[in-house]
Amino acid sequence: ETVFDRAWKTTVVNESVARVTKRMVEAGRETPVKAFEGYDLADEKPTYEALGARLGIKAGDVRNHLFAFREELRKEIRAELAETTASEEELEEEWNALFGT
C-alpha cells in the first residue's frame, strides 16, 4: 500500500463518516453516532456494557446502533467509490484494494 493509497483511504473514510454523521444527526438519530464515536473512534475500546451505561442504553442496543452506523457508512463509502469507477467490477476491485475484503 502506497502513501497515496493510505491517504486516499483515510480521506474517503473520514469524509464518509462526516456525511453519515451529519445525516443521522439531522434525522434525530444521535445515538448511533455517539455509539460509533464512543466505540470505533475511541483510543481504547470500551465494552458494549460500559459504553451502554455511558449512553444510558443496553449493551444489545449499543451493538444495534453500531451496526446501523457501520451499515450507513459502508453504503456511503461504496457510493463514493462508485463515482470514481466505471463498472460494478471496478467498484468491487477498488473496495477490495482499500479494505481487503
C-alpha positions as CSV (number, residue, x, y, z in Angstrom):
1,E,0.0,0.0,0.0
2,T,1.5,3.3,-1.0
3,V,1.4,6.6,0.9
4,F,-1.1,7.9,-1.7
5,D,-3.4,4.9,-1.2
6,R,-3.4,5.3,2.6
7,A,-4.1,9.0,2.3
8,W,-6.9,8.5,-0.2
9,K,-8.5,5.7,2.0
10,T,-8.3,8.0,5.1
11,T,-9.9,10.8,3.1
12,V,-12.7,8.7,1.7
13,V,-13.5,7.2,5.1
14,N,-13.3,10.5,7.0
15,E,-15.5,12.3,4.6
16,S,-18.0,9.4,4.5
17,V,-18.1,9.4,8.4
18,A,-18.8,13.1,8.3
19,R,-21.6,12.8,5.8
20,V,-23.2,9.9,7.7
21,T,-22.9,11.7,11.0
22,K,-24.5,14.8,9.5
23,R,-27.4,12.9,8.0
24,M,-28.1,10.9,11.2
25,V,-27.9,14.0,13.5
26,E,-30.2,15.9,11.1
27,A,-32.6,13.0,11.2
28,G,-32.6,13.0,15.1
29,R,-30.6,9.8,15.3
30,E,-27.7,10.9,17.5
31,T,-27.4,7.6,19.5
32,P,-25.9,5.6,16.6
33,V,-23.4,8.5,16.1
34,K,-22.5,8.5,19.8
35,A,-22.1,4.7,19.8
36,F,-19.8,4.9,16.8
37,E,-17.7,7.7,18.2
38,G,-17.6,6.1,21.6
39,Y,-16.5,2.7,20.3
40,D,-15.0,2.8,16.8
41,L,-13.2,6.1,17.2
42,A,-12.1,5.5,20.8
43,D,-8.4,5.2,21.6
44,E,-9.3,2.3,23.9
45,K,-12.5,0.4,23.0
46,P,-14.9,0.1,26.0
47,T,-17.0,-2.9,26.4
48,Y,-20.5,-2.6,25.0
49,E,-21.8,-2.7,28.6
50,A,-19.6,0.2,29.6
51,L,-20.5,2.3,26.5
52,G,-24.2,1.4,27.0
53,A,-24.0,2.6,30.6
54,R,-22.4,5.9,29.5
55,L,-25.1,6.4,26.8
56,G,-28.0,5.2,29.0
57,I,-28.8,2.2,26.8
58,K,-28.4,-1.6,26.9
59,A,-25.3,-3.4,25.6
60,G,-27.5,-5.0,22.9
61,D,-28.7,-1.6,21.8
62,V,-25.1,-0.5,21.5
63,R,-24.5,-3.4,19.1
64,N,-27.6,-2.4,17.1
65,H,-26.6,1.2,16.9
66,L,-23.1,0.3,15.8
67,F,-24.5,-2.0,13.1
68,A,-26.8,0.8,11.9
69,F,-24.0,3.4,11.7
70,R,-21.5,1.0,10.1
71,E,-24.0,-0.1,7.5
72,E,-24.8,3.5,6.6
73,L,-21.0,4.2,6.4
74,R,-20.4,1.1,4.2
75,K,-23.2,2.4,1.8
76,E,-21.7,5.9,1.8
77,I,-18.2,4.7,1.0
78,R,-19.5,2.4,-1.8
79,A,-21.4,5.4,-3.2
80,E,-18.2,7.5,-3.1
81,L,-16.2,4.7,-4.8
82,A,-19.0,4.3,-7.4
83,E,-18.4,7.9,-8.5
84,T,-14.8,7.1,-9.4
85,T,-15.3,3.7,-11.1
86,A,-16.8,2.8,-14.4
87,S,-18.4,-0.5,-13.5
88,E,-19.6,-2.7,-10.7
89,E,-16.5,-4.9,-11.3
90,E,-14.2,-1.9,-10.9
91,L,-16.1,-0.9,-7.8
92,E,-15.5,-4.3,-6.2
93,E,-11.8,-4.2,-7.1
94,E,-11.5,-0.7,-5.6
95,W,-13.4,-1.8,-2.4
96,N,-11.2,-4.9,-2.1
97,A,-8.0,-2.9,-2.7
98,L,-8.9,-0.4,0.0
99,F,-10.4,-2.7,2.6
100,G,-9.1,-6.2,1.7
101,T,-12.5,-7.8,1.7
